[in-house]
Amino acid sequence: MRLDVFRALAALAGTLTGAVALTAFAPELRSAGLLPAPADRPELVYTLINVTEELAARRACPLDLEAAKVRVETGLGPGVRPVYSPIADGPDILVHEMTARHENDICRWTAVVHLGGRQSGPHADDPAASLSSLERASRRARPLVETTGR
C-alpha cells in the first residue's frame, strides 16, 4: 500500500517537474522548432458611441471612456487583440452603442453591439456595477466575431 502511494507521489512530482521545465524553456523550444509558435490573435477594431438623446442624462452621466474600454476588452477575452478607434466605421468594426438613463442620481447604461450587420442586445448595467453592460455585451458579441470570419 505504501509503495503505491510512493509511486503515485513520484509520478506526480515528475509530471509537475516536466510541466515547469516545459513552461520555463518554451521560448527556446519554439526558437529551435520543437514547439509550434503561438497563434497570432486577430485584431478586432471596436468603437464606442454614446447615443444618449436626453440632454439631462448626457450631462449627469458622462461616458468614462477609459473605464468603458477596459470593460469592452475584458468582455472580448483573449481570443482577439482589441484595438480601439474613436472614428471607425464599417462592417468589420465592432460598434458599442451606449445609452444612459439618469434615475434617482444613478446613471444606468445600456449597450447594444453591432458587427457585420448583426446586432446583440440591449444589455443593461448591473445595479452595483457601472458600465457592466459593456462587458456583458462584449461577451455576447464573441459569437458575432467568430461568425464574421475573424
C-alpha positions as a printed NumPy array, in Angstrom:
array([[  0.   ,   0.   ,   0.   ],
       [  2.784,   2.453,   0.929],
       [  4.636,   1.526,  -2.24 ],
       [  1.608,   2.542,  -4.363],
       [  1.357,   5.874,  -2.576],
       [  5.075,   6.463,  -3.081],
       [  4.791,   5.633,  -6.802],
       [  1.824,   7.963,  -7.197],
       [  3.688,  10.793,  -5.451],
       [  6.771,  10.172,  -7.594],
       [  4.675,  10.245, -10.774],
       [  3.013,  13.477,  -9.647],
       [  6.374,  15.073,  -8.83 ],
       [  7.755,  14.021, -12.215],
       [  4.767,  15.444, -14.046],
       [  4.99 ,  18.755, -12.179],
       [  8.729,  18.984, -12.844],
       [  8.168,  18.33 , -16.541],
       [  5.404,  20.931, -16.753],
       [  7.555,  23.569, -15.025],
       [ 10.521,  22.779, -17.298],
       [  8.355,  22.937, -20.429],
       [  6.942,  26.29 , -19.352],
       [ 10.346,  27.712, -18.442],
       [ 12.037,  26.615, -21.668],
       [  9.122,  27.223, -24.036],
       [ 10.74 ,  30.23 , -25.815],
       [ 13.915,  28.27 , -26.503],
       [ 11.938,  25.23 , -27.644],
       [  9.889,  27.435, -30.01 ],
       [ 13.008,  29.039, -31.482],
       [ 14.506,  25.554, -32.014],
       [ 11.315,  24.483, -33.811],
       [ 10.391,  21.832, -31.247],
       [  7.234,  23.669, -30.155],
       [  4.841,  25.462, -32.515],
       [  4.714,  29.253, -32.39 ],
       [  1.695,  30.67 , -30.588],
       [ -1.127,  31.561, -32.916],
       [ -1.482,  35.255, -33.639],
       [ -4.64 ,  36.704, -32.241],
       [ -6.537,  38.595, -34.926],
       [ -7.069,  42.317, -34.399],
       [-10.612,  43.449, -33.75 ],
       [-11.266,  47.145, -34.16 ],
       [-14.02 ,  48.44 , -31.922],
       [-15.594,  51.783, -31.178],
       [-17.885,  53.261, -28.535],
       [-20.709,  55.655, -29.38 ],
       [-22.752,  57.498, -26.775],
       [-26.251,  57.709, -28.297],
       [-27.928,  59.198, -25.211],
       [-30.56 ,  61.605, -26.505],
       [-31.832,  63.046, -23.238],
       [-29.734,  66.138, -22.519],
       [-30.125,  65.888, -18.713],
       [-28.882,  62.279, -18.752],
       [-25.979,  63.211, -21.044],
       [-24.881,  65.945, -18.619],
       [-25.337,  63.858, -15.48 ],
       [-23.733,  60.712, -16.927],
       [-20.571,  61.474, -18.891],
       [-19.088,  58.377, -20.506],
       [-15.802,  57.395, -18.815],
       [-14.   ,  56.275, -21.95 ],
       [-11.053,  54.582, -20.209],
       [-13.321,  52.534, -17.923],
       [-15.525,  51.673, -20.895],
       [-12.561,  50.397, -22.93 ],
       [-11.456,  48.186, -20.026],
       [-14.957,  46.698, -19.772],
       [-15.128,  46.007, -23.52 ],
       [-11.681,  44.405, -23.681],
       [-12.379,  42.274, -20.61 ],
       [-15.584,  41.03 , -22.191],
       [-13.925,  40.194, -25.513],
       [-11.475,  37.853, -23.798],
       [ -8.142,  36.521, -25.029],
       [ -9.296,  35.299, -28.458],
       [ -8.768,  38.645, -30.199],
       [ -6.464,  41.625, -29.906],
       [ -8.862,  44.571, -29.372],
       [ -7.947,  47.909, -30.952],
       [ -9.984,  50.99 , -30.017],
       [-10.745,  53.593, -32.663],
       [-12.908,  56.642, -31.919],
       [-13.875,  57.132, -35.58 ],
       [-14.005,  53.61 , -37.015],
       [-16.888,  52.637, -39.27 ],
       [-17.707,  49.686, -41.484],
       [-18.946,  46.101, -41.438],
       [-15.792,  44.727, -39.741],
       [-15.949,  47.174, -36.832],
       [-17.458,  46.102, -33.51 ],
       [-19.683,  49.043, -32.557],
       [-20.933,  49.515, -28.993],
       [-23.836,  51.96 , -28.793],
       [-24.227,  53.279, -25.241],
       [-27.338,  54.908, -23.836],
       [-27.531,  56.475, -20.37 ],
       [-30.564,  56.947, -18.155],
       [-30.327,  59.139, -15.077],
       [-32.678,  57.997, -12.312],
       [-32.501,  58.943,  -8.632],
       [-28.951,  60.325,  -9.013],
       [-27.771,  56.999, -10.503],
       [-26.527,  56.52 , -14.058],
       [-27.771,  53.371, -15.741],
       [-26.114,  52.417, -19.008],
       [-27.422,  50.143, -21.738],
       [-25.259,  48.733, -24.546],
       [-26.148,  47.387, -27.97 ],
       [-23.442,  45.769, -30.112],
       [-23.318,  45.772, -33.928],
       [-20.953,  43.806, -36.162],
       [-21.298,  42.875, -39.807],
       [-24.955,  43.854, -39.992],
       [-25.838,  41.756, -36.933],
       [-26.883,  43.038, -33.524],
       [-26.702,  41.81 , -29.935],
       [-28.518,  43.489, -27.097],
       [-29.695,  45.586, -25.444],
       [-27.661,  44.771, -22.345],
       [-28.328,  46.733, -19.15 ],
       [-25.913,  47.599, -16.339],
       [-25.925,  45.614, -13.135],
       [-27.237,  47.935, -10.414],
       [-23.941,  47.97 ,  -8.498],
       [-21.534,  47.955, -11.474],
       [-21.341,  50.95 , -13.776],
       [-20.679,  50.104, -17.442],
       [-21.087,  46.376, -16.768],
       [-23.427,  46.341, -19.767],
       [-20.366,  46.83 , -21.985],
       [-18.618,  43.761, -20.614],
       [-21.775,  41.682, -20.958],
       [-22.377,  42.965, -24.498],
       [-18.784,  42.162, -25.493],
       [-19.13 ,  38.62 , -24.135],
       [-22.314,  38.191, -26.153],
       [-20.56 ,  39.618, -29.235],
       [-17.991,  36.796, -29.287],
       [-20.227,  34.563, -31.482],
       [-20.722,  37.526, -33.847],
       [-16.948,  37.913, -34.115],
       [-16.488,  34.195, -34.826],
       [-19.207,  34.048, -37.493],
       [-17.826,  37.044, -39.393],
       [-14.659,  35.107, -40.205],
       [-12.245,  36.537, -37.657]])
